[in-house]
Amino acid sequence: MRSEFTGMLPGAIEKFEALVAALETAGLNPRITGGYAGHGGDADLRTWGVVCNMQCDDDSVLTNQAASLGITIQEDGSLAYTAGLTIDDFQTLRVGPDLTLQPENKEGEV
């Protein structure tokens, strides 16, 4: 795992690693320019470990390759992989490391 991905959820890391590998195979010199270390508040997906910043030598290939892996490009240009989960899902504190929503604990359960 790349050090830039430290602190991120394994399900997101797997997708970002696949994106880096695809861009390397295409000879496009991918660079991770921001990982988990830069994050915001509870309403920022970066806080939840599913966002990074990446560049390469061809932005259109990066965009297309990311989309093919289910990675979205956010308004600020960062890349997010949520497996279809929303910020509301993350705020329940029930998102597992594989980006699945865990069942709610019933009252009295730990």
N, C-alpha and C positions, 0 to 999 in steps of 0.2 A: 504494500500500500504506500502511496506517495505521502510524504509528510504533510502536504497541503490539505489532505483529506482527514487528518487526525481530528477526532471529535464528531465527525459526520456519521450518520446512520449507515450501516453496512449495505442496506438495499440501495441507497443513493450512490455510495462509493462504487458499487458494482457497475452501475450505469455510466458513471463518469469515467471509470477506468476503461469501459468498452468504447466510449467516445474517444478518449485519448488514443487508444490502440488503433481505432479506425483512421484517425487523422494521421497517426504516425505511418501506418501502412500506405496511406496516400501521399506520404512525403510532405506533409503540410506544417511541420514544425509546431505542434501544439504546445501551448504554455498555460499553466494554471497561474493566474494572476491574483487570485483571492480565494481563500477557503474558509473554513469555519472560524478562524481567528477574528474575522470581521463580521460582527453580527449586531442586530438591533434589538428591539423589544419583542414582546410576545406576539405581535401582529406581523412579524417579519419572518418569512420562511427560513431565512438564513439562520436565525436563532435555533431552529429545530433541526439543523444539521442536514439539510437537503439542497443547499445552494452553494455554487462556486462561481468564480469568474474564470473564463478561459478565452484564449485567443489562438489564432493560427494564421497561416499565410493566405487563406481564402475564406472570408466570412460567409459566403454563400454555401460552401461545402460544410462548414461548421453548423450553420443553421439547418441545412437539410439532414445532415447526419444526426444531429441532436433530435430533430423531430422524429426521425425513424426509430430512435431509441425511447421515445416518449418523454424526452427532456424538453421543457419549455424555456423560451427566452423571455425573461421578465422585462418590464418597462425600463429598468435601469441597465439592461444589457446582461445581467447575471443569468446563469442557467439554473433551473430548478427541476428536480425529479421528485415527484410526490406520489407516484403510482395512483393518481386520480384522487388523492386525499386533499381536503381543503384546510385552510388555516384553522377553521373551527374544529376539524378533526384533531389536529395537532394540539390545540388548546385543551382538549379533554384529558391529555396526558395518557392516552390509551394507544398511541401509535407505537407498534413494535419495531425492532431493529430492521425487520424485513419489509417495513412500510405496509403492514397490515394493521387494521384497527382491531384491537383486542376487545373482548366482551367486557361490559361493565361489571364491576364487582357488586354483588348483592350486599345489602346492608349487613354488617357484622362479619363479612368475609375480609380476608387480608390478601 
